[in-house]
Amino acid sequence: MFPVGIIIMLTDYGRQFLWTTSIFLALQSVILILALRHLANLRSVLISACLIFDLSFVIELIGVRYSFPFGAYSYTYTLYPLIKGAPPTIAFAWFAVTASSFLIAKLFLGNANAFVISFVSAVLILATDILLEPFASFANGFWLWEGGKVPIQNFASWFGIGFVFSLIMEKFIKWDEEKIKNKKLFIIPVIVFSMNVLNFSVINMVSGYFLFTFIGLALVGAEMLLIINIGNNEA
């Protein structure tokens, strides 16, 4: 669906199929859960996933109603259906972004403490949101910001929530200590993360959102260089 999705978003005819984004997000979550089960106890993976699904949807319900913690925004019917103004599909997006970012941090910083891993993961989640906002709001109209501008508090909230969700994964998931040493088992989350970054960046650049793209990619690049360097030094 990834290359087809880019074509859909770049053509007037294809935009009628933007609703397939919900399927794409659900598939990403399922794929990441299947990847996680090879690294950890399945029950603990499902518990952490359910916590992130439930908490993220509740946060979105509060967000669209009270303009907190992200700022004033509203969802369109592209991510149908909506429940009290928020699409349940958005919970898949939160899990996919969190799980892929967290597992990249875990890949390089597996011996670090939970707070360090969660902080690094939260930075990658923030970078993803910087790329996501113009892609989702301005280019594709999944949600709309009041006044047409993304408030700074949105990015602060993404970092904070991303940190908490990453901490949930680190604390609740029972890892297989032998399997997490096998870097080949992390290839799926790396692919998912890279696919999303490329997807957002291509659409943003074509749509003319160069500043968001530059900042997001620069932050991803800087963070990756840092954690790879730290990981190599620890090894």
N, C-alpha and C positions, 0 to 999 in steps of 0.2 A: 504493500500500500504506500510505502514511502515515496518512490519516484512518481507514482500515479498522483499522489496527493499534491506534489509540487506542480504538476501539470494542471490539476484542477484549480489550484489557487492562482495560476497565471493566465487563465483563459476565461473569458466572459461566459462561454458555454459551460465550462466545468464548475463554475461557482455554485450552480444549482445542487452540486453534490457535496457541498461543504458539511452537510449533516453526517457524512461518513467519518468525520473527525472523531465522533463519539465511539465508533467501532475501533478506530485506530488507537485511541487512548485506552480502551478496555483491553485490547490485545497486548499493548505494551505492559500493562499491569500483570496480566496473566503470564506473559513471558518472563517477567522479572521475578514473579513468585516461583515459577518453575526453576529459574536459575538459582534462587535462594535455597530451594529445597536440596540442592546438591552441596550446599555449603553449611547447612544448619538443620536443626530439628524442625520438621514440617509444622508441627503444632505451634511452636513458638513463632515461626514465620507467619502463620495465619493469624495468630493473636496480634502481632505487631501490625500486620497489614490492616486488619479490621479496626484497630485503634486509630490508625492514620486515616482510613476511609471515613470513619465516623466523626472524628474530631475536625477533619478538614471540611466536611460538609456542614457541620454545625457552625464553624467559623465563617464559612461563606454565607450561610443563612443570616447570621448576625451582621456580616459585612454589607449585604445588599439592603438590609432593613435599617441599620443604624449608622451606616457609613464609617464603621469602625471594625477592624483596625486598619484597613487599606485606604480608606478615603471614600468619596461618594462615587459609586458606579452602579451600573445595572446590566444584567445579561439580556441579550437578544434571544430569539427563539432558534438560532442556528444550532446551539447545543441542546436540542429538544430531548426530553421534556424538561420543564421547569417545575420545581416544587417550592412554592412560596417565594418565587423570584430567583431561585438558584438551581442550576442543573446538577443532578446527582453525578453526572459524568465528570464534573470537575474534581471529584474525589479521586478518580483514576489518574487525572493529570497530576495531582499533588503526590500521589504514591509513586508514579513513574519518575517524576523529577527527583523526589527524595531518595528512592531506592537506588537509582542509577548514580546519583551524586555520592550517596553514602558509600556504596560499594567501591567506587573509585578511590575514595579516601581510605577505605578499609584495605584495598589492594596494596597501597603504598605505605600505609601507616598502621598496619595490623598490630604492631606491638605498642603503639601509643595508647595513652589513657582515653577513656570515653569522651571526655570534654574536648580534647585536641581533635580527635576524629570527627566529632560532631561539629566543631567550629569550622574545620576545613570543608566538610560536607556542606555546611550552611553558606559558605562563600561561593561554592559551585552552584548552589541553588539560587543564590542572589544573582550570579552572573547569568544563569539561565533565564531568570525573570526579566533581566534587563533586555535580553534578546527577545523574550516572549511578548512583552507588552506591545510594541509596535506591530508585531506579527499578528497577535490575536485581537487587539483592540482596533487599531487604525487600518490595517491592511485587510483583515477578514471580518471584523465586526462581531466577534464572539461576545464581547462586552464593550460597554461604552462608559467613558469617564466624564463626569460632570465638568463642563468647561473645556473638554477636549484635551486635557493635560493630565499626565500621570503624576500624582502627588508624591513627594519624597517619602512620606510616611508609608506608602505602599512598599517601597524597597526595604525600609527598615523592618516592616512587618514580615516580609518574605524571609529576611535573614533570621529574625527571631523565631518564627514558626518553623522554618527549616531546621534550625538548631534543635528545637524541642523534638521534632519528628525524628531527626537523626539520632538523638539521644534515646528515644523510645526504641528504635531499631537496635542500637548497641546494647541497651540494658535488657530488653525483653527476649531478643533472639539468642538461642542457645547454639553457639557456633561449634562446628566440628573442627577442633584445633589442627588436625592434620590436613583436612581438605582446604582450609583457608590459606595454607601455605602454597597450594597449587595455583599459580597465577593464571593458568589456562582456563580455570573455572570462572574467571571474572570477565571473560571475553564478551559475554552477552550484555551485561550492563554497560561496558565500555562502548559497544556498538550502539546501544539504545541512546546513550548520552550523546555520542558523536552525531548520530542520525538527527536528533532533535536540534542540536546546535547548528548543523548544516542546513536543516529545513528552515529554521527561523532566520538564519543569516541570508540565505538566498532570497527568500521572500522580502525581507527587510531591504536588502540592497536594490532589488528590482523596483520596490515601491518608494525608494528614495530616503529611507531612514538610516542614513549613514552613521550619525553620531551614536545612536543606540547600539548599532552593530559593532562599531569600533570599540566602544567602552566594554560591551559584553565579551567580545572576543579577546580583548586585551586582558580582562580580568580572568577569563578561563585560561589563557596562555600563561599568565604570571603564576596563577595558582598551581597549574600542572607542573611547571618548571620547579616550583618550590617543593611540592610534595614528592616529586620524583627524586630531587636532590636529597631531601631528608631521608627518603626510603633507601636510597643507595648508600648513604652514610651509615644508617643503622645496620644495613646488611654487611 
